[in-house]
Amino acid sequence: MKLFAVFVLAVLLVLASIGFILEFPMAYAWSGTVYIRSDGRVEPVGAPVSTTDGVTYVVRDNISVSGFMSGIVIERDNIILDGKGFSVKGSQLLFTRGIYVGERRNVTIKNLIVQGHSIGIDVSESVNVRIQTNNMIDNFIAIQFSRSNHSTIIGNNITGVSGIIIKESLNNIVSENHLIGVGDSVVGQGIGVDGSNNLIIRNTITNYPAGVSLSYASGNNVYANNITLNAIGIDLYEYADNNTVAGNIIANNAFGIRIYRASGNRIYHNNFYRNGEDIDIDDGVINYFDGGYPASGNFWDEHSGNDLFHGENQNIPGSDGIIDKAHQTLSGAIDKYPLAAPFTPLSTITIGESMFNIEIISNSTISNLYINPGEGPFLKFDVSGPSGTKGFSTVTIPKTLLWTDRGWIITVNGQAITNYLELSDEKTHTYTSPTPTQQKQLQSAEQTSYQNTQQPCL
C-alpha cells in the first residue's frame, strides 16, 4: 500500500510539473536567420515565425544571430511583421543586422525588441515601409533607410550610438520616437538626414553628439521636436540647404544650432533655453532666423524687452507678441521679430493624407481650444492668467484647414470677438483684440492676437 501511494504521488507530481511547463514555457532563443520568402513561405522549417494568411507574420520566440548574419530577412511585399514583444539579438562587433528589408513595398515592422546589432533595422531601396512601436536597444545604428521613400518611422524607443539614419531618401515621416544616445560617444546622431522633403516631427532626442543632423539635404522640415542635452542640438552641415527648422524646444545643448556651409534655411518659432551658445555659424552663407512679419521669429531666453508696437518695422502702437527690438546672437545671427513668449505647437490634425498643425505663442494659459473644419470657420478657446497681469496669445492655423471669405467667428472665454485689428500679407492674417474677462479663470489676458498663417501641408 505504501508503494502504491508513493507511485500515485510520483505520477501526480509528474503531471503537475508537465502542466506547469505547458502553462509557463521556458524561454529559449532560435539561432540563425529566418527568411520570409517572396512566395510567402517561412524558412528554414521550424523557424519561430508563422503566418495563417500570408500577410501577417508573427514572431513566436526570441531569435539570435552572430557573424555577419541578419535575424529576419523580408523578401515579400505587402506584409506585416508583428514581433509580439520577442527579441532579435546580435552583435555590433560581428556586424549583424536585426531585420533586413531590400527592394520591398508595403511592409510594416512592429512590436519587436531589436538589440545589439551593427544595424537594427536596415531598409534599402524600398517604398511605403512602416517601422512602429519597436524597442531598439544598444544598436550602433538603430534604424537605417537607404534610397527608400514615402515611409514612416513612428513611436519607437531607441537607445544606442546612432538612432535613425535617412540616406538618399525622400518624403519620409519620422515621428514621435524617443531617442537616447550613449552620452560619452564622440560619434553618433539622434536623427541624421541625407535626402529631401522628409518630415522630422514630435520626436524627443537627447544625449547625442548631434541631436538632428542634416547634410546634403534640402526641403526637409524639422518641426516640434524636443532636443535637449546634446553636444549639438541641430547640425546644419555641408549642403543642408533650404530646410525649415520650426517649433522645436532646443535646450541645454552645448550648441543649440550649428551651421557649417549651409544656406537658405528658415529657422523660426523655436524656443532656445540654456544652451552654451544658441547659434554657432561657421561659413554659413545666408540663413534666416525669423519667418518675416507677422509670422515672427524665435523665443530666446536671454533676450527680453518691451512689446509696445507692431508692424513690419515695429513702429505702430499696439502689442503683437513680438519684442520690439531685434535679437542678435554672439555669432551674428539676427532675429528681426523675436517672440515675447514661448512657442507651443498643439495637436496635429489629420484629414485624409494631409497633416495640419495648430500653433500658439502665449504668455497666458490656453485651454479648451476647439476647431472642427467640418463645422465651418469657428475657433474657440479660453485664456487665463494671474490676476492683474497683461497677456497675449497668438493662434496660428493653416488657411488650407480653416478659410472663409466672410471672416472667422472667434470665441474667447465664451464671448465672441468682434473688435479686432487685422494685419495681413499675402500669406498671413493676424487679428488682435482685447480678450473678455472670465472671473472664474482669474484674470484673462487683456490682449490676444489670432493669427491665420498659410503653412505648407505637412
Protein Blocks (a to p, Z undefined) as FASTA:
>chain_A
ZZmmmmmmmmmmmmmmmmmmmmmccddddeddddddfkopacdehiacdcfkomaccdfb
dcddeehiafbdcfbehiacdeklpacdddfklopafbdcehiahiadehiacehiablb
dcehiahiacehiacehifblbdcehiahiacehiacedjblcdcehiahiacehiacdd
ehlacbdcfbdcddehiacehiacehiablbdcehiehiacehiacehifblbdcdehia
hiacehiacehifblbdcehiahiacehiacehifblbacehklpadfbebjakbpaddf
kbgcddfbgcjkopagciehiafbdcddfkopacfbbcfbdcdddddddehjbccddddd
dfbdcehiacdfknopcddddddddehiacdddddddfkloccfkbpaddeehiacfbdc
ddddfkbccddddddddfklopadfbdcddddddddZZ
